[in-house]
């Protein structure tokens, strides 16, 4: 979203093996940067508290339901392909008590489904880089 042609080589030079500022896919992928594999871990604006709570009439309960609805579709699709759901939470926005409860409700809901795991982006990166079927751009 906010990168230049130099961003990924700079990140790589600084020791990073992935970046997250990309809306182009719904699953991790791998780019070739300076002859080395560099992971892309998807980002979304759909499940981002900054975007969603900019409208003061949007409730924490409505957000929890949206998360469940999106999860249900992705979980059904996961029967035939790898799926990933990205949720972005910022402490001063998503950390409000009602919103924390909405996230807790969603996490409990998702974990009640077999095969679901929650991973940090660095963990997703390591996993994606180790999978032979991770898409390459």
QUISUL-V473012 format. One record per pair of residues at least 4 apart in sequence whose ideal C-beta (glycine too) atoms are under 6 Angstrom apart, sorted by the first residue. I is the first residue (numbers start at 1). J is the second residue. Records with the same first field share a line. If there is no record, write none. Layout:
I = J + J
This chain:
1 = 21
2 = 21
3 = 7
6 = 10
8 = 33
9 = 34
11 = 16 + 19
12 = 33 + 38
17 = 125
18 = 39 + 41 + 125
20 = 41 + 43 + 121
21 = 43
22 = 40 + 43
25 = 29 + 42
26 = 42
27 = 82 + 84
28 = 39 + 41 + 124 + 128 + 134
29 = 40 + 135 + 137
30 = 37 + 39 + 134 + 136
31 = 38 + 137
33 = 38
37 = 129
39 = 125 + 128 + 129
41 = 121 + 124 + 125
42 = 86
43 = 86
44 = 86
45 = 51
47 = 87
48 = 88
49 = 53 + 89 + 90 + 93 + 94
50 = 93
52 = 58 + 63
53 = 58 + 93
58 = 62
60 = 98 + 99 + 102
63 = 102
64 = 102 + 105 + 106
67 = 106
68 = 109
71 = 75 + 85 + 110
74 = 83 + 85
75 = 113
77 = 83
78 = 83
89 = 94
90 = 94
91 = 95
94 = 99
110 = 116
111 = 116
119 = 123 + 124
124 = 128
128 = 134
